[in-house]
Amino acid sequence: MSANLIPILWQATLQTLYMVAMSTLIGTLIGGPLGVFLATSRRGELLSAPWLNTTLGLVVNAARSTPFIILVVAIIPFTRLIAGTSIGTTAAIVPLTIAAAPFIARLIETAIREVDAGLIEAARAMGATPGQIVRKVLIPEAMPGIILGLTLAVVSLIGYSAMVGAVGGEGLGDLGIRYGYQRFMPEVMLAVVVILIVLVQLVQSAGEWIAARFDKRAPRNRGR
């Protein structure tokens, strides 16, 4: 591989990291509260609102069931409205975020629902408000599962960021298509694949390490 391609690979890697980081951040800011609400708003639960829970659940399921490449194309007018353009790394953040938010919401909902119901009842018996139970019981106890869920979301977004390169999203996916496929440079395609594998491995390892740290703290917190 030519030395001239190394700066291009580096720039594409930074573009991918930018897209993934921003979409993860915004997706978590949207999907986090949504996931907490979905986990606590069925009939008889802390924030009981069954009709709203069902409605939001349908919206989340509809968004999750849409293939990503179709989603990217379908929301091009919305992407232009938000980012001012439908191509480039900033524009790619819009569909990535829309894909990430409902996914993260369901992951966080699942993690919270795995918390022992006895802890909730104990907090209620001590006079804790629903907000206090969510902040001081549910989220801390579910944190290892939430971290692992966010790790899974980031890994998925790395793959999505490569896919969005097919429609002008830049990043490693765009580089692999333009150089590896269209210009018949298999060494570039191989380099892109290797970088993506390394990124996924780093994210997975970091997520598991952080989750393990939170998991070790949980028994001490429960024992107090």
VOGU-3710 file (C-alpha; in Angstrom, 3 decimals, decimal comma):
1> msanlipilw> 0,000/0,000/0,000  1,312/3,432/-0,945  2,532/5,692/1,862  0,295/8,422/0,417  -2,753/6,446/1,535  -1,774/6,385/5,212  -2,911/9,990/5,869  -6,149/9,211/4,042  -6,692/6,139/6,212  -5,999/8,187/9,326
11> qatlqtlymv> -8,434/10,908/8,284  -11,116/8,326/7,485  -10,581/6,695/10,885  -11,014/10,040/12,633  -14,188/10,692/10,628  -15,567/7,312/11,694  -14,715/7,966/15,337  -16,385/11,384/15,122  -19,583/9,954/13,632  -19,752/7,116/16,160
21> amstligtli> -18,947/9,301/19,167  -21,485/12,003/18,337  -24,282/9,603/17,418  -23,629/7,583/20,586  -23,730/10,717/22,734  -26,897/12,149/21,195  -28,510/8,715/20,923  -27,864/8,091/24,623  -29,251/11,493/25,606  -32,455/10,588/23,736
31> ggplgvflat> -32,600/6,844/24,285  -31,496/6,859/27,927  -34,499/8,687/29,412  -36,769/6,895/26,936  -35,449/3,507/28,070  -35,906/4,414/31,740  -39,482/5,505/31,052  -40,297/2,340/29,088  -38,922/0,238/31,956  -41,012/1,971/34,621
41> srrgellsap> -44,282/2,993/32,974  -46,307/-0,173/32,446  -49,518/-0,565/34,421  -48,802/-0,631/38,150  -45,148/0,393/37,824  -43,357/3,431/39,259  -44,365/5,883/36,530  -47,508/4,068/35,450  -48,613/5,365/32,047  -49,615/2,262/30,067
51> wlnttlglvv> -51,055/4,064/27,029  -47,992/6,259/26,594  -45,757/3,245/27,183  -47,528/1,312/24,434  -47,394/4,246/22,012  -43,698/4,900/22,571  -43,017/1,169/22,361  -44,632/1,037/18,926  -42,537/3,990/17,739  -39,349/2,406/19,063
61> naarstpfii> -40,158/-0,941/17,445  -40,942/0,722/14,114  -37,627/2,582/14,130  -35,675/-0,526/15,080  -37,311/-2,669/12,402  -36,344/-0,328/9,543  -33,182/-1,515/7,730  -30,479/1,087/8,254  -29,599/1,676/4,597  -33,310/2,286/3,848
71> lvvaiipftr> -33,550/4,620/6,838  -30,592/6,654/5,558  -32,247/7,194/2,177  -35,759/7,718/3,544  -34,814/10,567/5,863  -32,589/12,487/3,441  -34,978/15,516/3,495  -34,904/15,493/7,300  -31,104/15,165/7,274  -30,857/18,193/4,967
81> liagtsigtt> -33,146/20,099/7,312  -31,009/19,338/10,359  -27,474/19,340/8,914  -27,936/21,537/5,853  -26,679/18,739/3,596  -27,226/15,031/3,065  -23,569/14,073/2,554  -20,512/14,196/4,802  -19,737/13,108/8,336  -21,988/15,655/10,055
91> aaivpltiaa> -24,958/14,660/7,899  -24,299/10,985/8,628  -24,758/11,638/12,349  -28,490/12,257/11,797  -29,464/8,753/10,560  -26,921/7,153/12,899  -28,551/8,893/15,861  -32,066/7,970/14,737  -30,950/4,353/14,447  -29,102/4,413/17,779
101> apfiarliet> -31,669/6,079/20,034  -34,414/3,394/19,951  -31,802/0,633/20,101  -30,225/2,189/23,196  -33,675/2,725/24,711  -34,506/-0,980/24,490  -31,080/-1,988/25,836  -31,463/0,287/28,849  -35,044/-0,860/29,394  -33,876/-4,475/29,444
111> airevdagli> -31,046/-3,715/31,884  -33,379/-1,900/34,287  -36,015/-4,638/34,181  -33,383/-7,113/35,358  -33,055/-5,279/38,688  -34,505/-7,264/41,593  -38,071/-6,112/42,268  -37,419/-6,571/45,993  -35,074/-3,584/45,948  -37,838/-1,407/44,531
121> eaaramgatp> -40,305/-2,578/47,161  -37,752/-1,941/49,919  -37,155/1,594/48,649  -40,906/2,203/48,473  -41,308/0,952/52,044  -38,684/3,471/53,163  -40,705/6,301/51,597  -38,594/6,928/48,504  -40,279/8,802/45,666  -40,388/7,297/42,143
131> gqivrkvlip> -37,679/9,716/41,024  -35,440/8,734/43,928  -35,975/5,052/43,211  -34,990/5,540/39,575  -31,901/7,626/40,399  -30,654/5,834/43,503  -31,793/2,239/43,013  -32,651/1,284/39,452  -29,896/3,070/37,522  -27,016/2,204/39,918
141> eampgiilgl> -28,092/-1,446/40,133  -28,557/-1,698/36,371  -25,329/0,136/35,523  -23,255/-2,962/34,546  -26,001/-4,027/32,135  -26,380/-0,473/30,838  -22,635/-0,243/30,144  -22,674/-3,553/28,269  -25,725/-2,395/26,337  -24,039/0,851/25,347
151> tlavvsligy> -20,979/-1,149/24,306  -23,170/-3,218/22,008  -24,705/-0,022/20,624  -21,281/1,490/19,869  -20,156/-1,698/18,116  -23,317/-1,618/16,004  -22,746/2,055/15,181  -19,231/1,299/13,975  -20,768/-1,096/11,467  -23,491/1,404/10,555
161> samvgavgge> -20,892/4,130/10,034  -19,199/1,926/7,453  -22,544/1,343/5,718  -23,354/5,044/5,564  -20,185/5,519/3,522  -22,076/3,971/0,623  -24,286/7,077/0,421  -21,663/9,778/0,901  -21,136/9,548/4,636  -17,333/9,558/4,417
171> glgdlgiryg> -15,281/7,628/6,977  -13,802/4,162/6,593  -16,780/2,783/4,699  -16,525/5,488/2,059  -12,767/4,922/1,778  -13,221/1,189/1,317  -15,779/1,716/-1,441  -13,938/4,465/-3,329  -10,439/3,010/-3,138  -10,857/-0,660/-2,293
181> yqrfmpevml> -13,766/-1,428/-4,629  -14,031/1,246/-7,321  -10,267/1,629/-7,843  -9,505/-2,067/-7,393  -7,129/-1,608/-4,457  -7,689/-4,685/-2,247  -4,944/-3,614/0,154  -7,006/-0,550/1,080  -10,090/-2,690/1,623  -8,042/-5,011/3,834
191> avvvilivlv> -6,678/-2,060/5,824  -10,198/-0,717/6,352  -11,443/-4,101/7,570  -8,490/-4,473/9,948  -9,050/-0,988/11,408  -12,755/-1,705/11,930  -11,936/-4,990/13,658  -9,433/-3,238/15,937  -11,959/-0,514/16,796  -14,635/-3,069/17,643
201> qlvqsagewi> -12,223/-5,075/19,789  -11,072/-1,987/21,677  -14,633/-0,836/22,319  -15,749/-4,310/23,429  -12,799/-4,758/25,768  -13,221/-1,289/27,263  -16,967/-1,812/27,764  -16,470/-5,162/29,493  -13,769/-3,691/31,762  -15,931/-0,731/32,784
211> aarfdkrapr> -18,972/-2,983/33,371  -16,862/-5,279/35,547  -15,753/-2,307/37,641  -19,355/-1,269/38,251  -20,334/-4,869/38,973  -17,692/-5,093/41,711  -19,051/-1,972/43,374  -22,662/-3,186/43,407  -22,369/-5,786/46,219  -20,663/-3,239/48,472
221> nrgr> -23,444/-0,724/47,821  -26,118/-3,308/48,568  -24,415/-4,280/51,777  -24,538/-0,795/53,227
//
